[in-house]
Amino acid sequence: MMAYAEHIESNLPIGSGVTEAACKTLVKQRLCGSGMRWKDKGAKVILSLRALVQTQGRWQ
């Protein structure tokens, strides 16, 4: 069970909205363009690079 009260006091997210927004930003916008088709290997590579680029402070 998740300790909701403790998470709220610590300002931690308790819903799935943050995760869903990250999926939309990282995956949907990049892989679901008009006419795009991706094989698993290519999609994994491009998503790994996209996650690294969009992670603030990662390249410092």
mmJSON file of the N, C-alpha and C atoms, coordinates in Angstrom:
{"data_MODEL":{"atom_site":{
"group_PDB":["ATOM","ATOM","ATOM","ATOM","ATOM","ATOM","ATOM","ATOM","ATOM","ATOM","ATOM","ATOM","ATOM","ATOM","ATOM","ATOM","ATOM","ATOM","ATOM","ATOM","ATOM","ATOM","ATOM","ATOM","ATOM","ATOM","ATOM","ATOM","ATOM","ATOM","ATOM","ATOM","ATOM","ATOM","ATOM","ATOM","ATOM","ATOM","ATOM","ATOM","ATOM","ATOM","ATOM","ATOM","ATOM","ATOM","ATOM","ATOM","ATOM","ATOM","ATOM","ATOM","ATOM","ATOM","ATOM","ATOM","ATOM","ATOM","ATOM","ATOM","ATOM","ATOM","ATOM","ATOM","ATOM","ATOM","ATOM","ATOM","ATOM","ATOM","ATOM","ATOM","ATOM","ATOM","ATOM","ATOM","ATOM","ATOM","ATOM","ATOM","ATOM","ATOM","ATOM","ATOM","ATOM","ATOM","ATOM","ATOM","ATOM","ATOM","ATOM","ATOM","ATOM","ATOM","ATOM","ATOM","ATOM","ATOM","ATOM","ATOM","ATOM","ATOM","ATOM","ATOM","ATOM","ATOM","ATOM","ATOM","ATOM","ATOM","ATOM","ATOM","ATOM","ATOM","ATOM","ATOM","ATOM","ATOM","ATOM","ATOM","ATOM","ATOM","ATOM","ATOM","ATOM","ATOM","ATOM","ATOM","ATOM","ATOM","ATOM","ATOM","ATOM","ATOM","ATOM","ATOM","ATOM","ATOM","ATOM","ATOM","ATOM","ATOM","ATOM","ATOM","ATOM","ATOM","ATOM","ATOM","ATOM","ATOM","ATOM","ATOM","ATOM","ATOM","ATOM","ATOM","ATOM","ATOM","ATOM","ATOM","ATOM","ATOM","ATOM","ATOM","ATOM","ATOM","ATOM","ATOM","ATOM","ATOM","ATOM","ATOM","ATOM","ATOM","ATOM","ATOM","ATOM","ATOM","ATOM","ATOM"],
"id":[1,2,3,4,5,6,7,8,9,10,11,12,13,14,15,16,17,18,19,20,21,22,23,24,25,26,27,28,29,30,31,32,33,34,35,36,37,38,39,40,41,42,43,44,45,46,47,48,49,50,51,52,53,54,55,56,57,58,59,60,61,62,63,64,65,66,67,68,69,70,71,72,73,74,75,76,77,78,79,80,81,82,83,84,85,86,87,88,89,90,91,92,93,94,95,96,97,98,99,100,101,102,103,104,105,106,107,108,109,110,111,112,113,114,115,116,117,118,119,120,121,122,123,124,125,126,127,128,129,130,131,132,133,134,135,136,137,138,139,140,141,142,143,144,145,146,147,148,149,150,151,152,153,154,155,156,157,158,159,160,161,162,163,164,165,166,167,168,169,170,171,172,173,174,175,176,177,178,179,180],
"type_symbol":["N","C","C","N","C","C","N","C","C","N","C","C","N","C","C","N","C","C","N","C","C","N","C","C","N","C","C","N","C","C","N","C","C","N","C","C","N","C","C","N","C","C","N","C","C","N","C","C","N","C","C","N","C","C","N","C","C","N","C","C","N","C","C","N","C","C","N","C","C","N","C","C","N","C","C","N","C","C","N","C","C","N","C","C","N","C","C","N","C","C","N","C","C","N","C","C","N","C","C","N","C","C","N","C","C","N","C","C","N","C","C","N","C","C","N","C","C","N","C","C","N","C","C","N","C","C","N","C","C","N","C","C","N","C","C","N","C","C","N","C","C","N","C","C","N","C","C","N","C","C","N","C","C","N","C","C","N","C","C","N","C","C","N","C","C","N","C","C","N","C","C","N","C","C","N","C","C","N","C","C"],
"label_atom_id":["N","CA","C","N","CA","C","N","CA","C","N","CA","C","N","CA","C","N","CA","C","N","CA","C","N","CA","C","N","CA","C","N","CA","C","N","CA","C","N","CA","C","N","CA","C","N","CA","C","N","CA","C","N","CA","C","N","CA","C","N","CA","C","N","CA","C","N","CA","C","N","CA","C","N","CA","C","N","CA","C","N","CA","C","N","CA","C","N","CA","C","N","CA","C","N","CA","C","N","CA","C","N","CA","C","N","CA","C","N","CA","C","N","CA","C","N","CA","C","N","CA","C","N","CA","C","N","CA","C","N","CA","C","N","CA","C","N","CA","C","N","CA","C","N","CA","C","N","CA","C","N","CA","C","N","CA","C","N","CA","C","N","CA","C","N","CA","C","N","CA","C","N","CA","C","N","CA","C","N","CA","C","N","CA","C","N","CA","C","N","CA","C","N","CA","C","N","CA","C","N","CA","C","N","CA","C","N","CA","C"],
"label_alt_id":[null,null,null,null,null,null,null,null,null,null,null,null,null,null,null,null,null,null,null,null,null,null,null,null,null,null,null,null,null,null,null,null,null,null,null,null,null,null,null,null,null,null,null,null,null,null,null,null,null,null,null,null,null,null,null,null,null,null,null,null,null,null,null,null,null,null,null,null,null,null,null,null,null,null,null,null,null,null,null,null,null,null,null,null,null,null,null,null,null,null,null,null,null,null,null,null,null,null,null,null,null,null,null,null,null,null,null,null,null,null,null,null,null,null,null,null,null,null,null,null,null,null,null,null,null,null,null,null,null,null,null,null,null,null,null,null,null,null,null,null,null,null,null,null,null,null,null,null,null,null,null,null,null,null,null,null,null,null,null,null,null,null,null,null,null,null,null,null,null,null,null,null,null,null,null,null,null,null,null,null],
"label_comp_id":["MET","MET","MET","MET","MET","MET","ALA","ALA","ALA","TYR","TYR","TYR","ALA","ALA","ALA","GLU","GLU","GLU","HIS","HIS","HIS","ILE","ILE","ILE","GLU","GLU","GLU","SER","SER","SER","ASN","ASN","ASN","LEU","LEU","LEU","PRO","PRO","PRO","ILE","ILE","ILE","GLY","GLY","GLY","SER","SER","SER","GLY","GLY","GLY","VAL","VAL","VAL","THR","THR","THR","GLU","GLU","GLU","ALA","ALA","ALA","ALA","ALA","ALA","CYS","CYS","CYS","LYS","LYS","LYS","THR","THR","THR","LEU","LEU","LEU","VAL","VAL","VAL","LYS","LYS","LYS","GLN","GLN","GLN","ARG","ARG","ARG","LEU","LEU","LEU","CYS","CYS","CYS","GLY","GLY","GLY","SER","SER","SER","GLY","GLY","GLY","MET","MET","MET","ARG","ARG","ARG","TRP","TRP","TRP","LYS","LYS","LYS","ASP","ASP","ASP","LYS","LYS","LYS","GLY","GLY","GLY","ALA","ALA","ALA","LYS","LYS","LYS","VAL","VAL","VAL","ILE","ILE","ILE","LEU","LEU","LEU","SER","SER","SER","LEU","LEU","LEU","ARG","ARG","ARG","ALA","ALA","ALA","LEU","LEU","LEU","VAL","VAL","VAL","GLN","GLN","GLN","THR","THR","THR","GLN","GLN","GLN","GLY","GLY","GLY","ARG","ARG","ARG","TRP","TRP","TRP","GLN","GLN","GLN"],
"label_asym_id":["A","A","A","A","A","A","A","A","A","A","A","A","A","A","A","A","A","A","A","A","A","A","A","A","A","A","A","A","A","A","A","A","A","A","A","A","A","A","A","A","A","A","A","A","A","A","A","A","A","A","A","A","A","A","A","A","A","A","A","A","A","A","A","A","A","A","A","A","A","A","A","A","A","A","A","A","A","A","A","A","A","A","A","A","A","A","A","A","A","A","A","A","A","A","A","A","A","A","A","A","A","A","A","A","A","A","A","A","A","A","A","A","A","A","A","A","A","A","A","A","A","A","A","A","A","A","A","A","A","A","A","A","A","A","A","A","A","A","A","A","A","A","A","A","A","A","A","A","A","A","A","A","A","A","A","A","A","A","A","A","A","A","A","A","A","A","A","A","A","A","A","A","A","A","A","A","A","A","A","A"],
"label_entity_id":["1","1","1","1","1","1","1","1","1","1","1","1","1","1","1","1","1","1","1","1","1","1","1","1","1","1","1","1","1","1","1","1","1","1","1","1","1","1","1","1","1","1","1","1","1","1","1","1","1","1","1","1","1","1","1","1","1","1","1","1","1","1","1","1","1","1","1","1","1","1","1","1","1","1","1","1","1","1","1","1","1","1","1","1","1","1","1","1","1","1","1","1","1","1","1","1","1","1","1","1","1","1","1","1","1","1","1","1","1","1","1","1","1","1","1","1","1","1","1","1","1","1","1","1","1","1","1","1","1","1","1","1","1","1","1","1","1","1","1","1","1","1","1","1","1","1","1","1","1","1","1","1","1","1","1","1","1","1","1","1","1","1","1","1","1","1","1","1","1","1","1","1","1","1","1","1","1","1","1","1"],
"label_seq_id":[1,1,1,2,2,2,3,3,3,4,4,4,5,5,5,6,6,6,7,7,7,8,8,8,9,9,9,10,10,10,11,11,11,12,12,12,13,13,13,14,14,14,15,15,15,16,16,16,17,17,17,18,18,18,19,19,19,20,20,20,21,21,21,22,22,22,23,23,23,24,24,24,25,25,25,26,26,26,27,27,27,28,28,28,29,29,29,30,30,30,31,31,31,32,32,32,33,33,33,34,34,34,35,35,35,36,36,36,37,37,37,38,38,38,39,39,39,40,40,40,41,41,41,42,42,42,43,43,43,44,44,44,45,45,45,46,46,46,47,47,47,48,48,48,49,49,49,50,50,50,51,51,51,52,52,52,53,53,53,54,54,54,55,55,55,56,56,56,57,57,57,58,58,58,59,59,59,60,60,60],
"pdbx_PDB_ins_code":[null,null,null,null,null,null,null,null,null,null,null,null,null,null,null,null,null,null,null,null,null,null,null,null,null,null,null,null,null,null,null,null,null,null,null,null,null,null,null,null,null,null,null,null,null,null,null,null,null,null,null,null,null,null,null,null,null,null,null,null,null,null,null,null,null,null,null,null,null,null,null,null,null,null,null,null,null,null,null,null,null,null,null,null,null,null,null,null,null,null,null,null,null,null,null,null,null,null,null,null,null,null,null,null,null,null,null,null,null,null,null,null,null,null,null,null,null,null,null,null,null,null,null,null,null,null,null,null,null,null,null,null,null,null,null,null,null,null,null,null,null,null,null,null,null,null,null,null,null,null,null,null,null,null,null,null,null,null,null,null,null,null,null,null,null,null,null,null,null,null,null,null,null,null,null,null,null,null,null,null],
"Cartn_x":[0.845,0.0,0.885,0.401,1.134,0.705,1.67,1.388,1.096,-0.156,-0.532,-0.224,-0.551,-0.342,1.135,2.008,3.448,3.941,3.446,3.86,3.386,2.182,1.656,2.462,2.788,3.6,4.982,5.514,6.842,6.772,5.584,5.362,5.738,5.504,5.754,4.469,4.584,3.369,2.731,1.405,0.711,-0.186,-0.291,-1.142,-0.319,-0.994,-0.306,-0.146,-0.634,-0.578,0.833,1.772,3.16,3.75,3.476,3.987,3.368,2.074,1.397,1.9,2.155,2.673,4.076,4.89,6.244,6.182,5.282,5.125,4.704,3.803,3.344,4.493,5.265,6.364,7.489,7.889,9.041,8.712,7.582,7.294,6.365,5.194,4.146,4.569,5.153,5.521,6.604,7.486,8.607,8.275,7.548,7.338,6.042,5.145,3.831,3.564,4.6,4.413,3.747,3.263,2.576,3.5,3.063,3.81,4.991,5.205,6.357,6.059,7.078,7.016,8.357,8.328,9.556,9.618,10.785,11.023,11.456,11.349,11.655,13.06,14.04,15.423,15.624,15.118,15.255,14.51,13.317,12.528,13.236,13.83,14.544,15.718,16.456,17.617,17.182,16.206,15.786,15.151,14.421,13.814,14.866,15.902,16.991,17.683,17.984,18.623,17.711,16.44,15.493,15.362,15.332,15.244,16.481,17.661,18.888,18.893,18.48,18.478,17.489,16.351,15.321,15.468,16.47,16.706,17.611,17.05,17.816,18.987,20.142,21.319,22.078,21.58,22.201,23.565,23.745,24.972,25.99,25.777,26.704,27.953],
"Cartn_y":[-1.188,0.0,1.244,2.231,3.486,4.404,5.045,5.975,7.354,7.565,8.794,10.04,10.038,11.228,11.613,10.631,10.905,11.45,10.893,11.357,12.789,13.098,14.452,15.447,15.09,15.956,16.203,15.226,15.346,15.946,16.384,16.947,15.982,14.705,13.699,13.455,13.19,12.94,11.608,11.605,10.372,9.881,10.637,10.243,9.819,9.43,8.973,10.087,11.268,12.375,12.734,12.741,13.076,12.033,10.771,9.689,9.751,9.978,10.06,11.241,12.364,13.533,13.258,12.563,12.22,11.287,10.332,9.417,10.179,11.118,11.898,12.727,13.347,14.2,13.392,12.315,11.539,10.623,9.969,8.916,9.387,9.793,10.077,11.124,12.237,13.3,12.863,11.976,11.59,10.427,9.451,8.221,8.183,9.097,8.999,10.118,10.535,11.55,10.957,11.813,11.382,10.54,9.352,8.459,7.748,7.917,7.279,5.83,4.995,3.588,3.264,2.607,2.294,0.812,0.235,-1.121,-0.989,-2.066,-2.01,-1.478,-1.979,-1.576,-0.073,0.445,1.87,2.737,2.304,3.064,3.111,2.004,1.98,2.944,2.967,3.858,5.317,5.684,7.083,7.533,6.66,7.03,7.181,6.357,6.496,7.843,8.207,9.498,10.658,10.537,11.608,11.784,10.696,10.788,11.473,11.147,11.78,13.272,13.642,15.052,15.856,15.271,16.009,15.92,15.228,15.154,16.319,17.266,18.448,18.066,18.662,18.419,17.158,16.409,15.13,15.321,16.375,16.557,17.468,17.824,18.731,18.012],
"Cartn_z":[0.0,0.0,0.0,-0.665,-0.74,0.394,1.02,2.117,1.515,1.122,0.424,1.239,2.51,3.346,3.397,3.543,3.589,2.255,1.16,-0.166,-0.413,0.002,-0.183,0.649,1.891,2.746,2.146,1.44,0.82,-0.585,-0.991,-2.332,-3.447,-3.245,-4.269,-5.05,-6.353,-7.137,-6.75,-6.673,-6.315,-7.437,-8.497,-9.619,-10.814,-11.868,-13.067,-14.099,-13.803,-14.751,-15.176,-14.24,-14.552,-15.494,-15.224,-16.064,-17.459,-17.514,-18.812,-19.627,-18.979,-19.688,-20.224,-19.448,-19.902,-21.108,-21.074,-22.21,-23.452,-23.295,-24.445,-25.005,-24.123,-24.569,-25.182,-24.522,-24.989,-26.161,-26.1,-27.069,-28.18,-27.808,-28.786,-29.812,-29.342,-30.267,-31.248,-30.822,-31.68,-32.602,-32.126,-32.886,-33.695,-33.433,-34.067,-35.064,-35.779,-36.804,-38.035,-38.879,-40.088,-40.971,-41.302,-42.19,-41.559,-40.268,-39.608,-39.276,-39.485,-39.068,-38.438,-37.296,-36.56,-36.26,-36.408,-35.922,-34.466,-33.696,-32.266,-31.992,-32.723,-32.474,-32.695,-33.798,-34.09,-33.091,-32.704,-31.73,-30.383,-29.955,-28.672,-28.683,-29.778,-29.878,-29.832,-30.641,-30.705,-29.403,-28.729,-27.448,-26.355,-26.384,-25.413,-25.585,-26.82,-27.081,-26.7,-27.032,-26.708,-25.199,-24.453,-22.996,-22.425,-22.954,-22.48,-22.774,-23.969,-24.355,-23.512,-23.197,-22.469,-20.95,-20.45,-19.014,-18.624,-17.89,-17.509,-16.614,-16.888,-16.077,-16.448,-17.41,-17.769,-18.427,-19.198,-19.978,-19.289,-18.037,-17.346,-16.896],
"occupancy":[1.0,1.0,1.0,1.0,1.0,1.0,1.0,1.0,1.0,1.0,1.0,1.0,1.0,1.0,1.0,1.0,1.0,1.0,1.0,1.0,1.0,1.0,1.0,1.0,1.0,1.0,1.0,1.0,1.0,1.0,1.0,1.0,1.0,1.0,1.0,1.0,1.0,1.0,1.0,1.0,1.0,1.0,1.0,1.0,1.0,1.0,1.0,1.0,1.0,1.0,1.0,1.0,1.0,1.0,1.0,1.0,1.0,1.0,1.0,1.0,1.0,1.0,1.0,1.0,1.0,1.0,1.0,1.0,1.0,1.0,1.0,1.0,1.0,1.0,1.0,1.0,1.0,1.0,1.0,1.0,1.0,1.0,1.0,1.0,1.0,1.0,1.0,1.0,1.0,1.0,1.0,1.0,1.0,1.0,1.0,1.0,1.0,1.0,1.0,1.0,1.0,1.0,1.0,1.0,1.0,1.0,1.0,1.0,1.0,1.0,1.0,1.0,1.0,1.0,1.0,1.0,1.0,1.0,1.0,1.0,1.0,1.0,1.0,1.0,1.0,1.0,1.0,1.0,1.0,1.0,1.0,1.0,1.0,1.0,1.0,1.0,1.0,1.0,1.0,1.0,1.0,1.0,1.0,1.0,1.0,1.0,1.0,1.0,1.0,1.0,1.0,1.0,1.0,1.0,1.0,1.0,1.0,1.0,1.0,1.0,1.0,1.0,1.0,1.0,1.0,1.0,1.0,1.0,1.0,1.0,1.0,1.0,1.0,1.0,1.0,1.0,1.0,1.0,1.0,1.0],
"B_iso_or_equiv":[0.0,0.0,0.0,0.0,0.0,0.0,0.0,0.0,0.0,0.0,0.0,0.0,0.0,0.0,0.0,0.0,0.0,0.0,0.0,0.0,0.0,0.0,0.0,0.0,0.0,0.0,0.0,0.0,0.0,0.0,0.0,0.0,0.0,0.0,0.0,0.0,0.0,0.0,0.0,0.0,0.0,0.0,0.0,0.0,0.0,0.0,0.0,0.0,0.0,0.0,0.0,0.0,0.0,0.0,0.0,0.0,0.0,0.0,0.0,0.0,0.0,0.0,0.0,0.0,0.0,0.0,0.0,0.0,0.0,0.0,0.0,0.0,0.0,0.0,0.0,0.0,0.0,0.0,0.0,0.0,0.0,0.0,0.0,0.0,0.0,0.0,0.0,0.0,0.0,0.0,0.0,0.0,0.0,0.0,0.0,0.0,0.0,0.0,0.0,0.0,0.0,0.0,0.0,0.0,0.0,0.0,0.0,0.0,0.0,0.0,0.0,0.0,0.0,0.0,0.0,0.0,0.0,0.0,0.0,0.0,0.0,0.0,0.0,0.0,0.0,0.0,0.0,0.0,0.0,0.0,0.0,0.0,0.0,0.0,0.0,0.0,0.0,0.0,0.0,0.0,0.0,0.0,0.0,0.0,0.0,0.0,0.0,0.0,0.0,0.0,0.0,0.0,0.0,0.0,0.0,0.0,0.0,0.0,0.0,0.0,0.0,0.0,0.0,0.0,0.0,0.0,0.0,0.0,0.0,0.0,0.0,0.0,0.0,0.0,0.0,0.0,0.0,0.0,0.0,0.0],
"pdbx_formal_charge":[null,null,null,null,null,null,null,null,null,null,null,null,null,null,null,null,null,null,null,null,null,null,null,null,null,null,null,null,null,null,null,null,null,null,null,null,null,null,null,null,null,null,null,null,null,null,null,null,null,null,null,null,null,null,null,null,null,null,null,null,null,null,null,null,null,null,null,null,null,null,null,null,null,null,null,null,null,null,null,null,null,null,null,null,null,null,null,null,null,null,null,null,null,null,null,null,null,null,null,null,null,null,null,null,null,null,null,null,null,null,null,null,null,null,null,null,null,null,null,null,null,null,null,null,null,null,null,null,null,null,null,null,null,null,null,null,null,null,null,null,null,null,null,null,null,null,null,null,null,null,null,null,null,null,null,null,null,null,null,null,null,null,null,null,null,null,null,null,null,null,null,null,null,null,null,null,null,null,null,null],
"auth_seq_id":[1,1,1,2,2,2,3,3,3,4,4,4,5,5,5,6,6,6,7,7,7,8,8,8,9,9,9,10,10,10,11,11,11,12,12,12,13,13,13,14,14,14,15,15,15,16,16,16,17,17,17,18,18,18,19,19,19,20,20,20,21,21,21,22,22,22,23,23,23,24,24,24,25,25,25,26,26,26,27,27,27,28,28,28,29,29,29,30,30,30,31,31,31,32,32,32,33,33,33,34,34,34,35,35,35,36,36,36,37,37,37,38,38,38,39,39,39,40,40,40,41,41,41,42,42,42,43,43,43,44,44,44,45,45,45,46,46,46,47,47,47,48,48,48,49,49,49,50,50,50,51,51,51,52,52,52,53,53,53,54,54,54,55,55,55,56,56,56,57,57,57,58,58,58,59,59,59,60,60,60],
"auth_comp_id":["MET","MET","MET","MET","MET","MET","ALA","ALA","ALA","TYR","TYR","TYR","ALA","ALA","ALA","GLU","GLU","GLU","HIS","HIS","HIS","ILE","ILE","ILE","GLU","GLU","GLU","SER","SER","SER","ASN","ASN","ASN","LEU","LEU","LEU","PRO","PRO","PRO","ILE","ILE","ILE","GLY","GLY","GLY","SER","SER","SER","GLY","GLY","GLY","VAL","VAL","VAL","THR","THR","THR","GLU","GLU","GLU","ALA","ALA","ALA","ALA","ALA","ALA","CYS","CYS","CYS","LYS","LYS","LYS","THR","THR","THR","LEU","LEU","LEU","VAL","VAL","VAL","LYS","LYS","LYS","GLN","GLN","GLN","ARG","ARG","ARG","LEU","LEU","LEU","CYS","CYS","CYS","GLY","GLY","GLY","SER","SER","SER","GLY","GLY","GLY","MET","MET","MET","ARG","ARG","ARG","TRP","TRP","TRP","LYS","LYS","LYS","ASP","ASP","ASP","LYS","LYS","LYS","GLY","GLY","GLY","ALA","ALA","ALA","LYS","LYS","LYS","VAL","VAL","VAL","ILE","ILE","ILE","LEU","LEU","LEU","SER","SER","SER","LEU","LEU","LEU","ARG","ARG","ARG","ALA","ALA","ALA","LEU","LEU","LEU","VAL","VAL","VAL","GLN","GLN","GLN","THR","THR","THR","GLN","GLN","GLN","GLY","GLY","GLY","ARG","ARG","ARG","TRP","TRP","TRP","GLN","GLN","GLN"],
"auth_asym_id":["A","A","A","A","A","A","A","A","A","A","A","A","A","A","A","A","A","A","A","A","A","A","A","A","A","A","A","A","A","A","A","A","A","A","A","A","A","A","A","A","A","A","A","A","A","A","A","A","A","A","A","A","A","A","A","A","A","A","A","A","A","A","A","A","A","A","A","A","A","A","A","A","A","A","A","A","A","A","A","A","A","A","A","A","A","A","A","A","A","A","A","A","A","A","A","A","A","A","A","A","A","A","A","A","A","A","A","A","A","A","A","A","A","A","A","A","A","A","A","A","A","A","A","A","A","A","A","A","A","A","A","A","A","A","A","A","A","A","A","A","A","A","A","A","A","A","A","A","A","A","A","A","A","A","A","A","A","A","A","A","A","A","A","A","A","A","A","A","A","A","A","A","A","A","A","A","A","A","A","A"],
"auth_atom_id":["N","CA","C","N","CA","C","N","CA","C","N","CA","C","N","CA","C","N","CA","C","N","CA","C","N","CA","C","N","CA","C","N","CA","C","N","CA","C","N","CA","C","N","CA","C","N","CA","C","N","CA","C","N","CA","C","N","CA","C","N","CA","C","N","CA","C","N","CA","C","N","CA","C","N","CA","C","N","CA","C","N","CA","C","N","CA","C","N","CA","C","N","CA","C","N","CA","C","N","CA","C","N","CA","C","N","CA","C","N","CA","C","N","CA","C","N","CA","C","N","CA","C","N","CA","C","N","CA","C","N","CA","C","N","CA","C","N","CA","C","N","CA","C","N","CA","C","N","CA","C","N","CA","C","N","CA","C","N","CA","C","N","CA","C","N","CA","C","N","CA","C","N","CA","C","N","CA","C","N","CA","C","N","CA","C","N","CA","C","N","CA","C","N","CA","C","N","CA","C","N","CA","C","N","CA","C","N","CA","C"],
"pdbx_PDB_model_num":[1,1,1,1,1,1,1,1,1,1,1,1,1,1,1,1,1,1,1,1,1,1,1,1,1,1,1,1,1,1,1,1,1,1,1,1,1,1,1,1,1,1,1,1,1,1,1,1,1,1,1,1,1,1,1,1,1,1,1,1,1,1,1,1,1,1,1,1,1,1,1,1,1,1,1,1,1,1,1,1,1,1,1,1,1,1,1,1,1,1,1,1,1,1,1,1,1,1,1,1,1,1,1,1,1,1,1,1,1,1,1,1,1,1,1,1,1,1,1,1,1,1,1,1,1,1,1,1,1,1,1,1,1,1,1,1,1,1,1,1,1,1,1,1,1,1,1,1,1,1,1,1,1,1,1,1,1,1,1,1,1,1,1,1,1,1,1,1,1,1,1,1,1,1,1,1,1,1,1,1]
}}}
